[in-house]
Amino acid sequence: MRRALRRALRALAPRPAMAQDASGLLRLGQNATQMASEQLGRLSQQVGQAASKRDCISCGEAYLWAGMLSCAECRQPVCRECWTSFSLLGPAAPKERQVHCKSCKELVRQRVRERNVQLRRQRSEAYLAGRLEPFAYDPESKLETTVRLSGHVMTGLNKVSGFLPWGQAAQAIRAGYYVVRYGPLIFAGNEILESFQLIFGLAKKLEMPAYHRLTSPDFFGGLYYSMAEHWGERGRAPQMETAQHSQGGQVPEVDRALLLTLRHLVRLLLVSKEDSATDAQRLLRQAMPGAELVLAELSNSSTIPSFFLVCARGAKAAYLVMPGTRNVADIATDSNATEEPFGEGQGHKGIVQSARWMAEEVGPVLLDLHNAGYRVTILGHSLGAGVGAFLTLMLRPQMPNLYCYGFGTPACVDEDLLPSFLGCMISVVNRDDLIPRLSLKSVQELMQSVLCPGQVAKTKAWMQEDWQAIKDLERIVELRRRPAQEGAPAPEGEEEMKLLQLMEAGVDRDRALRALRAENGDLNSAMLRATAEEVESPANEAPPSAPPEPPTSDPAARAQAAMSWLGGRLQEASQQVAHSAQQVAAGLHRGREEPPPLPPPREQNPFLVPGQVIHLYRRNGLGRAARCEATHEALTHIVPSKDMLTDHKMQSYARALHQACIQEPKAPEWESFEARELCACCNADFSWAYVLHSEPQKMLSRHHCFACGRVVCEGCSRKRLAHEHLGFQLPVRTCDSCAFAQFEGADEALVAFANEEEAAKLAASSC
């Protein structure tokens, strides 16, 4: 009993460990209370500061602290009206945009500029010392890996879908659907729509008078038919381009050594088109063995071009390569196209400012290489060529042998400044390249020619004629029809498959089902019926972009209203017009009225291409070169051509220069479009496979075979083959006769063609 009582008393007695735990918990509670009170104090202090007013470091005005920002440089408060956020370029620039006050803006720019120059000089000094480290691949993030792999997968699926019957059928149905839906303008293609974007962007940027007229269906249709007319003019006179440069029966030839130099320099510009410094470095080893990539900076800015510095130790040569912007539309829309005083004249303001940035950032490195005995050359394409032109003038006083070569150089200098570039620059313009011709003056002249009363009248007549041909559904069905069993409607499974194909082409399910059952399962006829039903549906059942109901039953007025709607739909599809749907609809209603007269052109000193100009034109389909003045008529007017953006690509320049280096061209003489009324291969009308039958469209249906020079139709010239013995190393348009002649020899085939034609003429005369 006593023992049990002692054990109970010992259990109830406080232990030292328990006492320590209790004191620890007490101290922990006290610390938590103190921290909470401190946080509440700081929070109340911040609330008080936010409610209080502080003076802006820039303007000195007092504002609430909560509505102000802190300068990343001086850490002082700045109001929202005085703060500035800008991106800095270069290896020392911060990765993210920062907020700065006006006082610190130039200080930060200067510090980053000095650090950029220092880092670039370190690489150039390492190259001169023979210890330059090559560029290494940056670690790829998971997001970049996913994007790259998904891009490969989508590319593979796109290629595989071309081999699937259902995919081919869907593409064919979709193509026919848009042909009927949008009319002739859909044949222009994506690059023509990009050309529209350039023209619209420049006109809107400069607030050109009658800008709204550029968004009218008359301009869309007029420009398309102008392209067709120009195609026909060149086809009727194949030597027209040669005649433009002929002086006294002779074309001013270009020295072959210069052409070979230009062809060699193009290789560096092709290298600079790579997306990373490591890829450019890898390709440079093949393009110029022994050369090293010293600097490589890729720019996301539309005004500052990317640039690469390539040095060849053996030749003691340095090349500053500027490929220009990735998107050619940046030249018209993002660069400031107004004048900027420069030297003895005026220059393109945006390009001059970019050249000054390059002179401050990269100029010291080029000067170091020049002092080390290197011959410095500047290469540029597109915007990079324009920047290179002004950069050459800026640095030439310190480097007298500095020279610039520009490809696709934009018009960026006025006539007073032009003589300054003649001794230090050569500009190369490839055939119909739009960029060297794109200026306010050229756009105004293009608008005047397309929207003049005579051209508008022709455009409306041709649009009406083509629209009537599109409405001829029987002809379209005849062209697209394939042997098919007629009779009862298709089974449910087959009908569902056809519905999916029609829906893939853009037809809604209800309309597709109704049309498919009305045509007894004929897929082509159902597509045409659904399209016609959509075109002629009432306004209350149509989508917002449907054509307005014609107020009259007159066929001409109905065709005109329908074609106006087609032009409006093309505007929406290309997303080139920034007007609302109500404005577009109102414009289409007003399109039937007589257009107001164009205002007088805005006065401005026309910009020209700087330097000595070499124009690459075509003779019998083969690239040739001629010297000409920057004021030559072929360079100061926009050429309405479907290749005016394709000719701006560096691959097109490389191909044209390679052909221009051929001393004795062997390409056959092209015959005139007027020399034949029927295709030289099938003896059928050229437009036998075309729905549209206006005169411009008939010209577009004629083509020259690059191998024999004869005029053939589209159906007989779909093959693309290379003819190296004629100078065409890449595949070009080839007629069926020349394609099969490769198996027996071209010379024998041409003799056989001539004998067959003579026999046909004799047979016709005897009858």
Secondary structure, DSSP 8 states (H G I E B T S, - for coil): -HHHHHHHHHHHS--HHHHHHHHHHHHHHHHHHHHHHHHHHHHHHHHHHHHSEEE-TTT--EEEGGG-EE-TTT--EE-TTT-EEE---STTS-SS-EEE-HHHHHHHHHHHHHHHHHHHHHHHHHHHTT-----------HHHHHHHHHHHHHHHHHHHHTTSHHHHHHHHHHHHHHHHHHGGGGGG-HHHHHHHHHHHHHHHHTT-TTGGGGGSHHHHHHHHHHHHHHHHHHHHSTTHHHHHH-BTTB-----HHHHHHHHHHHHHHHHTTSSSHHHHHHHHHHHSTTEEEEEEE----SSS--EEEEEETTTTEEEEEE---SSTHHHHHTS--SEEEETTEEEEHHHHHHHHHHHHHTHHHHHHHHHTT-EEEEEEETHHHHHHHHHHHHHTTT-TT-EEEEES----B-TTTGGGGTTTEEEEEETT-SGGG-SHHHHHHHHHHHSSHHHHHHHHHHHHHHHHHHT-HHHHHHHH------SS---HHHHHHHHHHHHHTT--HHHHHHHHHHTTT-HHHHHHHHHHHHHHS-TTTS-TTS----SS--HHHHHHHHHHHHHHHHHHHHT-----HHHHHHHHHHTTS--------------B--SEEEEEEEETTEEEEEEE-TT-HHHHS----TTTTGGGSHHHHHHHHHHHT-SS--------GGG-SS-TTT-S-TTTT-S--SHHHHHHTEEE-TTT--EEESTT--EEEEEGGGTEEEEEEE-HHHHHHTTT-HHHHHHHHHHHHHHHHHHHHH-
